[in-house]
Amino acid sequence: MTAYTRQTDLIPRGGIRASNTRRGRVAKADVPAPSPVEEQPKSLPAEAVEAAPKADSEGMRLVVILFIASLLFPMVTKVGPLVLFPYRVFLVVMFIPLFIRLVSRRAGGILLIDWCMMASTLWAGIALATNHPVGQIIDTFGIYTLEFFGAYLIGRIGVRSAADFMAMVRLAFIVIVFLVPFAVIEALTNKNILLDLMPSSIKDTNQGVRLGFNRAQTIFAHSIHYGVFCSLLLGVTWYAFHPEKPILRIVLTFPIVAFSTFLSLATGALIAFNVQFLLILWEVIMKPIRQRWVIFGWLSVAGYIFVDIMATKSPFHTIVAKLAFSQTSAYNRILIFDHGMKNIMANPWLGLGMNDWVRPSFMSSSTDNFWLLIAMRYGIPGFALFAIAVFLIMRRASRVPLTDPLDRACRAGFLTAMGGLIISGGTVDYWKGMLAFMMFFIGSGVWLFSGGANTTPPAPEEPDEDTLRRQS
């Protein structure tokens, strides 16, 4: 739970007057806040932040806008064996320029996190080449590289400040607001208007009825992806949508995000939403206590041990059974985990590639566990390198001593959303556009500790003449 340390050190009760000395700030904007600020370290540890020049984030913000816009049009174009979507074409165009910006140190230099992401991508290529003829996996590896590392570069290079991050959050929230009426119609009539209007779009998949409603899919490949996308915005809109207007959280962003997530009727999405809600609630209640996240970590460990002692099954099995919509869905996820781990242990280094995995005949090939599937396909090293990168991003983001209230608001939202994203990844698989957006979002938090945030303590104000006279 170290990753959540100081995750919501926001803005003083009395507000703060933000200057326009940093990129994208509103000049002299009064920014109130719901809670006091914990004392920040006066000096910055050398390992906490990379000394790096600021990137021209104003120019790169358009790249982020175009990337998110490209995800809204799930239209299929086939070029030989390649299946292209607008976002894939955009990633192809941007991959080399973004990689050049990374290696030329125009976005904070190359970090250990970047090396882990590159190594994980390359290991996936080695795993695919080992399990399949090279000629058969070139397009597969190329698409994976684009969606995995290329989308990460969009977030890594394109989001370099609090202004960039909040602009991204607002754009994503606008997307949710736009999709709400179409999701309602789909939930009530099982009619996907958006996909019907788009030429050569992905298929509208009938995913059944839950609680008397059809599961909304909108523009995504699956209702689970629509739900996870919506739930992901709970943390970031709560803290970073309009930090200076906290009333918007209660009357606008929270209800819309909650309602949109519900329309997906997806277990993984609702779990992600509830995890973020729990983290926010804990922060609100325990704000006066400095060590609140240490306490939260120990309570989580104690709760796990308690469930392990009291329940007849393992904590994992018990939690999944309680949170799933049906016992059938819960049982299937438990079987996927159990047999998936057997496949990983049987192929620990290079995985299975795209080959089918070994399981009982009555189980489908679907693997509703993103983290498990990465290890199954590309081996433990491919998964471990990726997991290390995610861990380092969250750890360093949580520990960097930020001095700007808007930076801290963005950090709080990013870490809260990452908590939901990681947990939901254990119950759903991310593919196509949702995989690209997830990797983009992971990369969008690196600016917090790679030279994009303000870590310089404010200079003390010089005393006026009256004060100097009294002191003398």
C-alpha positions, -999 to 999 in steps of 0.1 A, spaced: 0 0 0 30 23 -2 18 35 -35 -10 54 -19 12 74 5 3 111 5 -19 104 -25 -43 132 -17 -23 160 -3 -45 186 -19 -51 223 -12 -53 242 20 -88 250 35 -84 287 30 -75 282 -7 -43 292 -26 -37 317 -52 -21 300 -81 2 320 -103 7 318 -140 44 311 -138 39 274 -146 26 260 -179 -11 260 -183 -20 276 -150 -48 301 -147 -34 334 -136 -44 343 -100 -71 317 -97 -85 312 -62 -84 275 -56 -102 263 -25 -97 228 -12 -115 203 10 -86 194 33 -54 207 48 -20 200 33 5 177 49 39 191 53 61 184 23 98 177 25 119 208 20 145 191 -1 140 167 -30 157 133 -28 180 126 -57 162 94 -66 128 109 -65 128 131 -95 148 131 -127 164 165 -135 152 171 -170 141 200 -193 104 208 -196 88 194 -227 66 217 -249 34 201 -235 12 227 -252 22 213 -286 19 177 -275 -16 182 -260 -30 180 -295 -15 145 -298 -34 134 -267 -66 149 -280 -63 132 -314 -54 99 -297 -85 99 -275 -106 110 -305 -93 81 -325 -106 57 -299 -142 69 -305 -144 55 -340 -141 17 -338 -142 12 -376 -123 -17 -391 -101 -14 -422 -83 -45 -434 -50 -42 -452 -39 -77 -461 -36 -96 -428 -37 -64 -408 -68 -53 -390 -65 -15 -386 -86 9 -365 -82 47 -365 -62 46 -332 -38 20 -346 -32 41 -376 -25 71 -353 -1 51 -332 18 40 -364 22 76 -374 32 88 -340 54 59 -328 88 70 -343 84 107 -335 75 100 -299 103 74 -295 127 100 -308 115 125 -282 119 100 -255 155 90 -264 165 127 -270 155 134 -234 128 159 -243 104 143 -218 125 139 -187 151 114 -200 149 77 -202 139 62 -168 142 27 -155 104 25 -160 109 31 -197 136 4 -200 112 -20 -182 84 -12 -206 107 -16 -237 121 -49 -223 87 -63 -216 77 -54 -252 108 -71 -266 104 -101 -244 68 -105 -258 84 -106 -293 109 -132 -282 81 -153 -267 60 -150 -299 90 -159 -321 97 -190 -300 62 -203 -301 53 -195 -337 70 -191 -371 84 -156 -374 63 -150 -406 31 -156 -387 36 -133 -358 51 -101 -374 17 -84 -376 7 -97 -341 38 -84 -325 36 -51 -344 0 -45 -332 10 -55 -296 40 -31 -297 17 -2 -309 -10 -9 -283 13 -17 -255 44 5 -258 32 30 -284 1 40 -264 23 42 -233 45 67 -252 14 89 -259 8 93 -222 45 94 -213 54 121 -238 20 139 -243 11 145 -206 39 166 -190 21 189 -165 -9 192 -143 -25 213 -171 -20 185 -196 -33 159 -171 -65 179 -163 -71 186 -199 -70 149 -206 -94 142 -177 -119 168 -189 -118 154 -224 -124 119 -212 -153 131 -190 -168 148 -221 -166 115 -239 -186 98 -210 -212 125 -210 -216 121 -248 -220 84 -245 -246 84 -216 -278 88 -237 -267 61 -262 -258 38 -233 -293 44 -218 -310 36 -251 -289 4 -255 -297 -7 -219 -334 -3 -225 -338 -14 -261 -306 -34 -268 -300 -11 -298 -265 2 -303 -271 33 -323 -235 44 -325 -222 12 -340 -251 10 -364 -243 45 -377 -206 38 -383 -196 21 -415 -174 -11 -411 -176 -8 -373 -169 -36 -348 -197 -60 -340 -224 -52 -316 -222 -82 -292 -253 -92 -273 -240 -98 -238 -273 -107 -221 -295 -91 -195 -286 -83 -159 -309 -67 -133 -335 -63 -160 -313 -42 -183 -292 -49 -214 -255 -45 -209 -244 -13 -226 -214 -16 -250 -215 18 -268 -183 22 -289 -162 -3 -271 -154 -39 -280 -173 -52 -249 -195 -39 -222 -167 -46 -197 -145 -22 -215 -171 5 -215 -176 0 -178 -139 0 -169 -134 32 -190 -162 49 -171 -151 36 -137 -115 47 -143 -126 83 -143 -140 83 -108 -106 89 -91 -94 115 -117 -126 135 -119 -130 135 -81 -96 151 -76 -85 167 -109 -115 176 -130 -120 210 -114 -101 211 -81 -111 247 -75 -148 237 -77 -153 208 -53 -191 210 -55 -189 196 -91 -177 163 -76 -210 156 -58 -235 171 -82 -219 164 -116 -189 140 -120 -197 114 -94 -233 107 -104 -225 106 -141 -195 83 -137 -214 60 -113 -245 58 -136 -223 52 -167 -204 24 -149 -236 8 -138 -250 7 -173 -222 -17 -183 -234 -41 -156 -199 -56 -156 -184 -71 -125 -149 -59 -132 -160 -23 -138 -181 -22 -106 -152 -36 -87 -129 -9 -100 -155 17 -91 -160 4 -56 -122 2 -50 -118 38 -59 -148 48 -39 -133 31 -9 -100 48 -13 -117 82 -16 -139 76 14 -109 65 35 -91 97 25 -121 119 34 -126 102 68 -89 98 78 -75 131 63 -63 144 97 -42 113 103 -8 116 87 -2 78 86 -36 70 72 -23 49 43 0 29 65 -30 21 86 -50 13 55 -23 -12 44 -21 -30 77 -59 -32 79 -60 -47 44 -34 -73 54 -54 -80 86 -86 -83 66 -70 -108 42 -58 -129 71 -92 -128 88 -110 -140 56 -83 -167 52 -90 -180 87 -128 -177 88 -137 -188 52 -137 -223 40 -120 -213 7 -90 -190 0 -95 -152 3 -92 -149 -35 -120 -175 -41 -142 -159 -14 -138 -123 -26 -145 -132 -62 -176 -152 -52 -190 -123 -32 -183 -96 -58 -195 -114 -90 -230 -109 -104 -236 -147 -104 -220 -178 -89 -215 -191 -124 -194 -160 -133 -175 -163 -100 -168 -200 -105 -156 -194 -140 -131 -167 -129 -118 -190 -102 -113 -218 -128 -96 -194 -151 -71 -184 -124 -64 -219 -112 -58 -234 -147 -41 -203 -159 -15 -206 -131 -9 -242 -141 -2 -231 -177 22 -204 -164 41 -229 -142 43 -253 -172 57 -225 -195 73 -200 -171 99 -184 -194 84 -179 -228 48 -186 -222 24 -200 -248 25 -172 -273 -9 -170 -291 -14 -208 -287 -45 -221 -269 -41 -228 -232 -47 -261 -215 -80 -263 -196 -110 -286 -191 -131 -291 -222 -162 -273 -207 -143 -240 -203 -142 -214 -231 -110 -199 -244 -118 -165 -228 -94 -154 -201 -110 -128 -179 -77 -118 -162 -54 -93 -179 -24 -99 -157 -28 -136 -159 -30 -135 -197 2 -115 -200 21 -141 -180 5 -170 -199 13 -155 -233 47 -140 -227 61 -158 -197 69 -146 -162 97 -123 -173 74 -104 -197 48 -100 -169 74 -92 -142 90 -64 -163 56 -48 -168 46 -52 -132 79 -36 -120 73 -6 -143 37 -2 -129 49 -5 -93 77 20 -98 54 45 -114 30 43 -84 57 43 -58 76 72 -72 45 92 -79 33 87 -43 67 96 -27 77 126 -48 74 158 -27 51 180 -48 47 216 -38 20 227 -62 -16 220 -51 -27 212 -86 1 187 -91 -10 170 -58 -46 169 -70 -36 152 -102 -14 127 -82 -43 119 -60 -66 112 -90 -40 92 -109 -31 69 -79 -68 64 -70 -77 54 -106 -46 32 -109 -59 13 -78 -91 5 -96 -74 -3 -129 -51 -28 -113 -79 -46 -93 -102 -47 -123 -74 -62 -144 -77 -93 -122 -113 -98 -134 -113 -86 -170 -90 -87 -200 -80 -55 -218 -77 -57 -256 -78 -35 -287 -88 1 -278 -91 -5 -241 -56 -19 -239 -43 12 -257 -62 35 -234 -50 17 -203 -14 19 -214 -18 55 -223 -32 62 -188 -3 44 -171 21 65 -190 2 97 -182 14 96 -146 52 96 -153 54 134 -155 48 136 -117 84 126 -110 102 131 -143 106 168 -144 70 179 -152 58 187 -117 69 215 -93 90 202 -65 107 234 -55 96 248 -22 82 284 -25 107 311 -15 100 328 18 84 362 15 106 391 23 95 410 54 82 445 49 97 476 66 73 475 96 82 439 103 120 447 101 115 477 124 97 456 150 123 428 149 151 453 154 
